Amino acid sequence: MHEPRIAPLQAPYPADIQATFDRIMPPGVEPLILFRALAAVPRIWEKFRAGSLLDKGPVPLRLREIVIDRVCARCSNAYEWGVHVAFFASRAGLTPEQQHATVHGGADAACWNDEERAVIRLVDELEDTASISELLWQELRARFSDAQILELIALCGFYRTVSYFCNGLRLPAEPYGARFPAP
């Protein structure tokens, strides 16, 4: 296990940071290395939290997790992919085959329904071109509300930023985090 490039805060945490950790972490789970590293620089921690999209939002959990897992996989962000699979894959109903497909499959994988294929294509187009084709836009408009489309785009961008932090800081995997599946 390697050390992150910026030392994460260690307990005891300042009261305001502890209060935030208590709100966003499950009881009894140590705050994520990512959160502790970002909290070492209060301005970055505040900006990160301000745009975090950690609330429920208008997109169902399953689609949120497919988007997050796919963005993290496309960005080679094993840290955050592993945290999300560990915490949310079961709750989101993602099978081992679907978890594998977020890393090694395409939108056309047989394990996805049409709505799920659309969000995977969204991630892939944004990652590849930083844009959305007219054909995909029309499909998204037919399936999702404006609020949902904006949320999906924001999730893609936010988790790309998370990937920059995780990969740039060389965060070691959380002990409970899932590992990227073999091809």
C-alpha positions as CSV (number, residue, x, y, z in Angstrom):
1,M,0.0,0.0,0.0
2,H,1.4,3.4,-0.9
3,E,0.9,6.7,0.8
4,P,-1.3,9.4,-0.8
5,R,0.6,12.4,-2.1
6,I,-1.2,14.7,0.4
7,A,-1.5,13.3,3.9
8,P,-5.1,12.8,4.9
9,L,-6.3,14.3,8.2
10,Q,-6.1,11.9,11.1
11,A,-8.6,11.7,14.0
12,P,-9.5,13.6,16.1
13,Y,-10.9,15.9,13.4
14,P,-11.9,19.5,13.9
15,A,-15.5,19.7,15.1
16,D,-16.9,21.1,11.8
17,I,-15.1,18.5,9.7
18,Q,-16.2,15.7,12.1
19,A,-19.8,16.9,11.8
20,T,-19.6,16.7,8.0
21,F,-18.0,13.2,8.2
22,D,-20.8,12.1,10.5
23,R,-23.4,13.3,8.0
24,I,-21.9,11.7,4.9
25,M,-20.4,8.5,6.2
26,P,-22.3,5.4,7.5
27,P,-22.1,5.0,11.2
28,G,-18.9,3.2,12.4
29,V,-17.1,3.6,9.0
30,E,-13.9,5.6,9.0
31,P,-14.1,8.7,6.7
32,L,-12.8,8.0,3.2
33,I,-9.2,8.7,2.5
34,L,-10.4,10.9,-0.3
35,F,-12.5,13.0,2.1
36,R,-9.7,13.2,4.7
37,A,-7.1,14.2,2.1
38,L,-9.4,17.0,0.7
39,A,-10.3,18.2,4.2
40,A,-6.6,18.8,4.8
41,V,-7.1,21.9,2.6
42,P,-10.2,23.6,3.9
43,R,-10.9,25.7,0.8
44,I,-10.8,22.6,-1.5
45,W,-12.9,20.6,1.0
46,E,-15.6,23.3,1.0
47,K,-15.6,23.6,-2.8
48,F,-15.7,19.8,-3.2
49,R,-18.6,19.5,-0.8
50,A,-20.5,22.4,-2.4
51,G,-20.6,20.5,-5.7
52,S,-20.6,17.0,-4.5
53,L,-24.1,15.8,-5.6
54,L,-24.1,13.4,-2.5
55,D,-27.8,14.0,-2.0
56,K,-30.5,11.9,-3.5
57,G,-31.3,14.0,-6.6
58,P,-33.8,13.3,-9.4
59,V,-32.0,10.3,-10.9
60,P,-32.7,6.9,-9.4
61,L,-29.9,5.2,-7.4
62,R,-29.4,2.5,-9.9
63,L,-28.8,4.9,-12.8
64,R,-26.6,7.2,-10.6
65,E,-24.4,4.2,-9.7
66,I,-24.1,3.0,-13.3
67,V,-23.0,6.5,-14.4
68,I,-20.6,6.9,-11.5
69,D,-19.1,3.4,-11.9
70,R,-18.7,4.0,-15.7
71,V,-17.1,7.4,-15.3
72,C,-14.7,6.0,-12.7
73,A,-13.9,3.0,-14.9
74,R,-13.3,5.2,-18.0
75,C,-11.0,7.4,-15.9
76,S,-9.1,4.4,-14.5
77,N,-10.2,5.5,-11.0
78,A,-10.1,2.1,-9.2
79,Y,-10.3,3.9,-5.8
80,E,-13.7,5.5,-6.3
81,W,-15.1,2.7,-8.4
82,G,-14.3,0.3,-5.6
83,V,-15.9,2.5,-2.9
84,H,-19.1,2.8,-4.9
85,V,-19.3,-0.9,-5.8
86,A,-18.7,-1.8,-2.1
87,F,-21.3,0.7,-0.7
88,F,-23.9,0.9,-3.5
89,A,-23.8,-2.0,-6.0
90,S,-26.0,-4.2,-3.9
91,R,-28.5,-1.4,-3.0
92,A,-28.6,-0.4,-6.7
93,G,-29.2,-4.0,-7.8
94,L,-26.1,-4.2,-9.9
95,T,-25.1,-7.8,-10.6
96,P,-21.5,-9.0,-10.8
97,E,-21.9,-9.1,-14.6
98,Q,-23.1,-5.5,-14.6
99,Q,-20.3,-4.4,-12.3
100,H,-17.8,-6.0,-14.7
101,A,-19.5,-4.4,-17.7
102,T,-19.1,-0.9,-16.2
103,V,-15.3,-1.5,-16.5
104,H,-15.0,-3.9,-19.5
105,G,-18.2,-3.7,-21.4
106,G,-20.0,-1.3,-23.7
107,A,-23.4,0.2,-23.8
108,D,-24.5,-2.7,-26.0
109,A,-23.7,-5.4,-23.4
110,A,-26.7,-7.7,-23.0
111,C,-26.9,-7.1,-19.2
112,W,-28.3,-3.5,-19.7
113,N,-31.8,-2.3,-20.5
114,D,-32.4,0.5,-23.0
115,E,-32.4,3.2,-20.3
116,E,-29.1,2.0,-18.9
117,R,-27.6,1.8,-22.4
118,A,-28.5,5.4,-22.9
119,V,-26.7,6.6,-19.7
120,I,-23.6,4.5,-20.5
121,R,-23.6,6.0,-24.0
122,L,-23.9,9.4,-22.3
123,V,-20.8,8.7,-20.2
124,D,-18.9,7.4,-23.1
125,E,-19.7,10.3,-25.4
126,L,-18.9,12.9,-22.8
127,E,-15.6,11.1,-22.0
128,D,-14.7,10.8,-25.7
129,T,-15.9,14.1,-27.0
130,A,-17.0,16.3,-24.1
131,S,-20.2,16.6,-26.1
132,I,-23.5,14.8,-26.7
133,S,-24.5,13.8,-30.2
134,E,-27.9,14.8,-31.5
135,L,-29.0,11.2,-31.8
136,L,-28.2,10.5,-28.1
137,W,-29.7,13.9,-27.1
138,Q,-33.0,12.9,-28.6
139,E,-32.9,9.5,-26.9
140,L,-32.2,11.2,-23.5
141,R,-35.0,13.7,-24.0
142,A,-37.4,10.8,-24.7
143,R,-36.4,9.0,-21.5
144,F,-35.5,11.7,-18.9
145,S,-36.7,15.0,-17.6
146,D,-34.5,18.1,-18.0
147,A,-33.6,17.9,-14.3
148,Q,-32.5,14.3,-14.8
149,I,-30.5,15.1,-17.9
150,L,-28.7,17.9,-16.2
151,E,-28.1,15.7,-13.1
152,L,-26.6,13.0,-15.3
153,I,-24.3,15.4,-17.0
154,A,-23.3,16.9,-13.6
155,L,-22.6,13.4,-12.2
156,C,-20.3,12.7,-15.2
157,G,-18.4,15.9,-14.7
158,F,-18.2,15.6,-10.9
159,Y,-16.9,12.1,-10.9
160,R,-14.3,13.0,-13.5
161,T,-13.1,15.6,-11.1
162,V,-13.2,13.0,-8.3
163,S,-11.1,10.8,-10.6
164,Y,-8.6,13.6,-11.0
165,F,-8.3,13.9,-7.2
166,C,-8.1,10.1,-6.6
167,N,-5.6,9.4,-9.4
168,G,-3.6,12.6,-9.0
169,L,-3.2,12.1,-5.2
170,R,-2.5,8.3,-5.8
171,L,-5.0,7.3,-3.1
172,P,-4.6,3.7,-1.9
173,A,-7.7,1.5,-2.1
174,E,-10.0,1.5,0.9
175,P,-9.7,-1.8,2.8
176,Y,-13.3,-2.7,2.0
177,G,-13.3,-1.3,-1.5
178,A,-14.0,-3.6,-4.5
179,R,-11.2,-4.2,-7.0
180,F,-11.5,-3.6,-10.7
181,P,-12.5,-6.9,-12.3
182,A,-10.1,-8.8,-14.6
183,P,-10.9,-8.5,-18.3
